[in-house]
């Protein structure tokens, strides 16, 4: 593209007249406004041409850069292109294929098979173990003949005696009162209707008290009863205290036998 002349006059003076060609008023062609407009149009065309050339150059550069980054199908793994990266990934997969296959195989072995028994150390083996536990637990409503946890509970429940109104685990109860004349004495209570001393308990309640005093004190002493012997036929009650305590103890007793 030819260079623009850049010869428009810059020495205008007061009183000069503008004309189409400049020469009509005794000036040069460059002073005419037709010449001025011609040069302005030339500048505009030159700018448009530059814009078109730059736009085409930019598009060509962008396409070339994209093609360079994509690369060629034959690119090696060392090429910084997409096909180069694919070649590198393929190489890594091939190198690690044995490790991947080994890991997958080990995972499958851990899962096992649906036929695995509860003793097998696999996921299916653990599930079978849970199933075995559920079978041993059984379900509510199992009969006493069932070899399950609920079956055993039913068997124990059926052994608990019951009356028409309520169920009880107590077989026999005998109650009464007693008086110990002193801690040296023993009261023997006769029992009846009891069958097993290993299933019997005796409960005692009561106390005795007396006071002693001296020149500078007053002392109150408490004495309580205790069971000294228990059998199916008798209960012996003694008093806890010194042998020289002459204290009477009044209380009550209750003997209970369980099934």
C-alpha positions in Angstrom: 0.0 0.0 0.0 1.4 3.4 -1.1 2.1 6.0 1.6 -0.3 8.9 1.9 1.2 12.3 0.7 0.3 14.2 4.0 0.6 17.5 2.1 -2.4 19.4 3.3 -1.6 23.1 3.9 -1.1 24.2 7.4 -0.3 27.9 6.6 -3.8 29.3 6.2 -4.1 33.1 7.0 -7.0 35.4 7.8 -9.0 36.5 4.7 -8.1 33.5 2.4 -11.1 32.0 0.5 -11.9 28.3 0.2 -12.9 26.9 -3.2 -13.5 23.5 -4.7 -10.1 23.2 -6.4 -8.2 26.0 -4.7 -6.9 27.4 -7.9 -10.1 29.5 -8.5 -9.1 31.9 -5.7 -5.4 31.9 -6.5 -4.3 29.1 -4.1 -2.8 25.7 -4.7 -4.8 22.5 -5.4 -4.0 21.4 -1.8 -6.0 24.3 -0.5 -9.2 23.1 -2.2 -11.8 21.2 -0.2 -12.1 18.5 -3.0 -8.5 17.6 -2.4 -9.0 17.6 1.3 -12.0 15.2 1.0 -10.0 13.0 -1.4 -7.2 12.6 1.2 -9.7 11.9 4.0 -11.3 9.1 1.9 -7.9 7.7 1.2 -7.2 7.6 4.9 -10.4 5.8 5.6 -9.8 3.2 2.9 -6.3 2.6 4.3 -7.6 2.1 7.8 -10.2 -0.4 6.5 -7.6 -2.3 4.6 -5.4 -2.5 7.8 -8.3 -3.7 9.8 -9.1 -6.5 7.3 -5.5 -7.6 7.2 -5.2 -7.7 10.9 -8.4 -9.6 11.3 -7.4 -12.3 8.8 -3.9 -12.5 10.4 -5.5 -13.0 13.9 -7.8 -15.7 12.7 -5.0 -17.6 11.0 -2.8 -17.3 14.1 -5.6 -18.6 16.4 -6.3 -21.6 14.1 -2.6 -22.4 13.9 -2.2 -22.2 17.7 -5.1 -24.6 18.2 -3.8 -27.1 15.6 -0.4 -26.9 17.3 -1.9 -27.7 20.7 -3.9 -30.6 19.3 -0.9 -32.1 17.6 -0.8 -35.2 15.4 -2.0 -38.7 15.9 1.5 -40.0 15.8 2.8 -37.6 18.6 4.9 -39.4 21.2 4.3 -39.1 25.0 6.9 -36.4 25.3 5.1 -34.0 22.9 3.2 -31.1 24.7 0.0 -31.7 22.7 -3.3 -33.4 23.3 -2.3 -36.4 21.3 1.0 -36.4 23.2 -0.9 -36.5 26.5 -3.1 -39.3 25.2 0.0 -41.3 24.3 1.4 -40.7 27.8 -1.9 -41.8 29.4 -1.9 -45.0 27.2 1.7 -45.7 28.3 0.8 -45.3 32.0 -2.3 -47.6 31.7 -0.2 -50.3 30.0 2.5 -50.0 32.7 -0.1 -50.2 35.6 -2.4 -52.8 34.0 -1.0 -55.7 36.0 -1.4 -53.7 39.3 -5.0 -52.7 38.4 -5.9 -56.3 37.5 -4.4 -57.5 40.7 -6.3 -55.0 42.8 -9.6 -55.8 41.1 -9.0 -59.5 41.6 -8.3 -59.0 45.3 -11.5 -56.9 45.7 -13.5 -59.6 44.0 -12.0 -62.2 46.3 -13.0 -60.2 49.3 -16.6 -60.1 48.1 -16.7 -63.9 47.7 -19.7 -65.9 46.4 -23.3 -66.2 47.5 -22.6 -69.8 48.5 -19.9 -68.9 51.0 -20.4 -70.3 54.5 -20.4 -68.2 57.7 -16.8 -69.3 58.4 -15.5 -67.8 55.1 -13.7 -64.4 55.5 -15.7 -62.7 52.7 -18.6 -60.2 52.4 -21.0 -63.0 51.6 -19.5 -65.1 54.5 -20.2 -62.3 56.9 -23.7 -62.0 55.6 -24.1 -65.8 56.1 -22.9 -65.4 59.6 -25.5 -62.7 60.3 -28.1 -65.1 58.9 -26.9 -67.8 61.2 -27.2 -65.4 64.2 -30.8 -64.5 63.1 -31.7 -68.2 62.9 -30.3 -68.8 66.4 -32.2 -65.9 67.8 -35.4 -67.0 66.2 -38.6 -65.0 66.5 -41.2 -64.0 69.0 -43.8 -66.8 69.3 -41.3 -69.7 69.0 -42.5 -72.7 70.9 -40.5 -74.2 73.9 -39.3 -77.0 71.6 -37.6 -74.6 69.2 -33.8 -74.4 69.4 -33.7 -70.7 69.4 -33.2 -67.9 71.9 -36.9 -67.1 71.9 -37.7 -70.8 72.3 -35.5 -70.9 75.5 -37.2 -67.7 76.8 -40.6 -69.4 76.2 -39.4 -72.5 78.1 -38.3 -70.4 81.1 -41.5 -68.4 81.0 -43.6 -71.5 81.1 -41.8 -72.7 84.2 -43.0 -69.6 86.2 -46.2 -70.6 88.1 -49.2 -68.6 87.6 -52.7 -68.2 89.2 -55.9 -67.1 87.6 -55.2 -63.4 88.4 -51.4 -63.0 88.3 -48.0 -64.6 88.0 -45.6 -64.9 90.9 -42.1 -66.2 91.5 -42.7 -66.6 95.3 -43.6 -70.0 96.5 -44.1 -69.5 100.3 -44.2 -66.6 102.8 -44.4 -66.8 106.7 -44.5 -63.7 108.9 -44.6 -63.1 112.7 -43.2 -61.1 115.7 -40.7 -62.0 118.3 -39.2 -60.8 121.6 -35.6 -61.4 122.8 -35.3 -61.0 126.5 -31.7 -60.1 126.1 -28.8 -60.3 123.7 -27.8 -63.6 125.4 -31.1 -65.3 124.5 -32.2 -67.0 121.2 -35.7 -67.2 119.8 -36.5 -70.2 117.6 -39.5 -69.8 115.2 -41.1 -72.9 113.8 -41.6 -72.9 110.0 -43.9 -75.0 107.9 -44.6 -75.5 104.3 -41.0 -74.7 103.1 -39.1 -77.1 100.9 -35.7 -75.7 99.8 -33.5 -73.7 102.2 -31.3 -72.6 99.3 -34.2 -70.6 97.9 -35.2 -69.1 101.2 -34.4 -65.7 102.8 -35.2 -64.3 106.2 -35.9 -60.6 106.8 -35.8 -59.2 110.4 -36.9 -55.8 111.8 -36.7 -54.4 115.3 -34.2 -53.1 117.9 -33.6 -52.7 121.6 -32.0 -49.8 123.5 -30.8 -48.8 126.9 -28.8 -46.0 128.5 -26.0 -45.8 131.0 -24.7 -42.7 132.7 -21.8 -41.6 134.8 -20.8 -38.5 136.7 -20.1 -36.6 133.4 -21.9 -38.6 130.6 -25.0 -40.4 129.4 -24.6 -43.2 126.8 -27.4 -44.8 124.8 -26.8 -48.2 123.3 -28.8 -49.8 120.5 -29.1 -53.6 119.9 -30.5 -55.3 116.7 -31.6 -58.8 115.9 -30.0 -61.1 113.4 -30.6 -64.5 111.8 -28.3 -67.1 113.3 -29.8 -70.1 111.6 -32.4 -70.8 108.8 -33.8 -74.1 107.6 -37.0 -75.3 106.1 -38.4 -76.0 109.6 -37.0 -73.3 111.8 -35.6 -69.8 112.1 -33.2 -68.9 115.0 -33.0 -65.2 115.9 -30.2 -63.8 118.1 -29.4 -60.3 119.4 -26.3 -58.4 118.4 -24.5 -57.0 121.5 -22.2 -57.7 124.4 -23.1 -60.9 126.4 -23.5 -58.8 129.5 -26.2 -56.6 127.8 -29.5 -57.3 129.5 -31.6 -55.6 126.8 -34.8 -56.9 125.3 -35.3 -56.7 121.6 -38.8 -56.6 120.0 -39.2 -57.1 116.3 -40.8 -58.9 113.4 -39.7 -61.5 110.9 -40.6 -62.6 107.4 -39.3 -65.8 105.7 -39.8 -66.1 101.9 -39.1 -69.1 99.6 -38.8 -68.6 95.9 -39.4 -71.1 93.1 
